């Protein structure tokens, strides 16, 4: 805990001058080698980025927050299955096995509406294709799973905004594009 507070002090006071950085909760299932956690530092990192621990003790790197991918043509991080940097009627997608996201025609033609099981549905809205099977089940929500960047129905009682830092660079991030991923104790 003392190490974390020391690092937080260094990042906030020494590195960021008048900036404020907020720790991002990570899953206890994903330990890092030195217990440093990503920080939300809006005055240091661009929009849709977090400040991640780098390879050295005092090294911190701005990179895409979970659920966002790095789009080199616009030098920014954008949400998948959303229009983002793409032309109207297109959305940003990262195909499995690929490292760079690309703009593809959205079969539904409207930002925030995606095709799921061959039918167009609104993202992050209760119901739709995620109807409950019984009265005891919560209503589901169609969303993009941050860790896999795939569409999925999740329980509406699940904390959708919880950010869980991955144990390595997720596909599509700036670090994965530049092969500058930091290892965790799980990777050792």
C-alpha positions in Angstrom: 0.0 0.0 0.0 2.9 2.4 0.8 4.5 1.6 -2.5 1.2 2.4 -4.3 0.8 5.7 -2.4 4.4 6.6 -3.2 3.9 6.0 -6.9 0.6 7.8 -6.9 2.3 10.8 -5.2 5.1 10.7 -7.8 2.7 10.5 -10.7 0.3 13.2 -9.4 2.7 15.7 -7.7 6.1 15.2 -9.5 5.1 14.1 -13.0 1.8 15.8 -13.5 2.5 19.2 -11.9 -1.1 20.5 -11.4 -2.8 17.4 -12.8 -4.9 14.9 -10.9 -4.8 11.2 -11.6 -7.3 8.7 -10.3 -6.5 5.0 -9.7 -8.5 2.6 -11.8 -9.7 -0.6 -10.0 -8.3 -3.8 -11.4 -9.3 -7.3 -10.8 -7.4 -9.1 -8.1 -7.1 -12.0 -10.6 -4.7 -9.8 -12.7 -1.8 -8.9 -10.5 1.1 -6.9 -11.9 4.7 -7.5 -10.9 4.9 -4.4 -8.7 1.2 -3.8 -7.9 1.0 -0.6 -9.9 -2.5 0.0 -11.4 -3.6 2.1 -14.4 -4.6 5.7 -13.6 -7.2 8.0 -15.0 -5.3 11.2 -15.7 -7.3 13.4 -18.1 -4.8 16.2 -18.0 -1.9 13.9 -18.9 -3.4 11.4 -21.3 -5.7 12.1 -24.3 -9.4 11.2 -24.4 -10.3 7.5 -24.0 -6.8 6.8 -22.6 -5.5 5.6 -19.2 -2.0 6.0 -17.8 -0.6 2.5 -17.6 2.5 1.3 -15.7 5.4 0.9 -18.2 8.3 -1.5 -18.1 10.4 0.4 -15.6 9.5 1.4 -12.0 9.0 5.1 -12.9 7.7 4.5 -16.4 4.1 5.3 -17.3 2.5 5.1 -20.7 -0.8 6.6 -22.0 -2.8 4.0 -23.9 -6.3 3.0 -24.8 -8.7 2.3 -22.0 -10.4 -1.1 -22.0 -13.0 -1.4 -24.7 -11.2 1.1 -27.0 -8.8 0.5 -29.8 -6.0 2.6 -31.2 -6.7 3.9 -34.7 -3.4 5.1 -36.2 -4.9 7.2 -39.0 -6.4 9.6 -36.4 -3.8 8.9 -33.6 -6.5 8.2 -31.1 -8.5 5.6 -29.2 -12.1 4.9 -30.2 -14.8 2.5 -29.2 -15.4 -0.5 -31.4 -18.8 -1.0 -33.0 -19.2 2.8 -33.0 -18.7 5.4 -35.8 -15.7 7.0 -34.1 -13.3 8.1 -36.8 -15.2 6.4 -39.6 -17.5 8.0 -42.2 -21.3 8.1 -41.6 -22.8 4.6 -42.1 -19.6 2.9 -41.0 -18.2 1.7 -37.7 -14.8 0.8 -36.3 -14.2 -2.9 -36.0 -11.2 -5.1 -35.0 -11.4 -8.5 -36.6 -10.1 -11.5 -34.6 -6.5 -12.2 -35.3 -5.9 -8.7 -36.7 -3.9 -6.0 -35.0 -5.3 -2.8 -36.6 -8.9 -1.8 -36.5 -10.6 -0.7 -39.6 -13.7 1.1 -40.7 -16.4 -1.2 -42.2 -19.9 -0.6 -43.4 -22.3 -0.8 -40.5 -25.1 -3.2 -41.8 -27.6 -1.2 -39.7 -26.4 2.1 -41.0 -26.6 4.1 -37.8 -24.1 4.8 -35.0 -25.0 2.8 -31.8 -27.0 0.3 -33.7 -25.3 -3.1 -34.4 -26.3 -6.3 -36.0 -26.6 -9.2 -33.6 -27.9 -12.6 -34.7 -28.8 -11.0 -38.0 -31.0 -8.3 -36.5 -30.2 -4.7 -35.8 -30.2 -3.7 -32.1 -29.2 -0.7 -30.0 -26.1 -1.1 -28.0 -26.2 -0.8 -24.2 -30.0 -0.9 -24.0 -32.0 -3.3 -21.8 -34.0 -5.9 -23.6 -33.7 -6.2 -27.3 -32.0 -9.5 -28.2 -31.2 -10.0 -24.5 -34.6 -10.9 -23.1 -34.7 -12.9 -20.0 -35.6 -16.6 -20.1 -37.5 -16.5 -16.9 -39.0 -14.1 -14.4 -36.1 -14.7 -12.0 -33.4 -13.7 -14.4 -32.4 -10.0 -14.8 -33.0 -8.3 -18.2 -29.9 -8.4 -20.4 -28.1 -5.7 -22.2 -26.3 -6.0 -25.6 -22.8 -4.5 -25.1 -19.2 -4.8 -26.2 -17.2 -6.9 -23.8 -14.1 -4.9 -22.9 -11.7 -7.8 -22.7 -12.7 -9.5 -26.0 -14.2 -6.5 -28.0 -17.1 -8.8 -29.0 -20.8 -8.2 -28.8 -22.6 -10.1 -26.0 -25.7 -10.1 -23.9 -24.8 -9.5 -20.3 -27.0 -9.3 -17.2 -28.3 -5.7 -16.6 -27.4 -6.2 -12.9 -23.7 -6.5 -14.0 -21.6 -3.4 -13.4 -21.1 -2.5 -17.1 -18.8 0.5 -16.2 -16.3 -1.6 -14.2 -12.9 -1.3 -15.8 -10.8 -4.4 -15.5 -7.2 -4.0 -16.7 -6.0 -6.9 -18.8 -2.9 -8.9 -17.9 -1.3 -8.0 -21.2 -1.9 -5.6 -24.0 -5.3 -6.1 -25.5 -5.5 -6.3 -29.3 -5.9 -3.0 -31.0 -4.1 -0.9 -28.3 -1.2 1.5 -29.1 1.1 -0.7 -27.1 0.2 -3.9 -29.0 0.7 -2.1 -32.3 4.2 -1.0 -31.3 5.0 -4.3 -29.6 5.6 -2.4 -26.3 3.5 -4.6 -24.0 4.4 -4.9 -20.3 4.4 -8.4 -18.8 2.5 -9.2 -15.6 3.4 -11.8 -13.1 0.9 -14.0 -14.8 3.0 -13.9 -18.0 6.3 -14.7 -16.2 
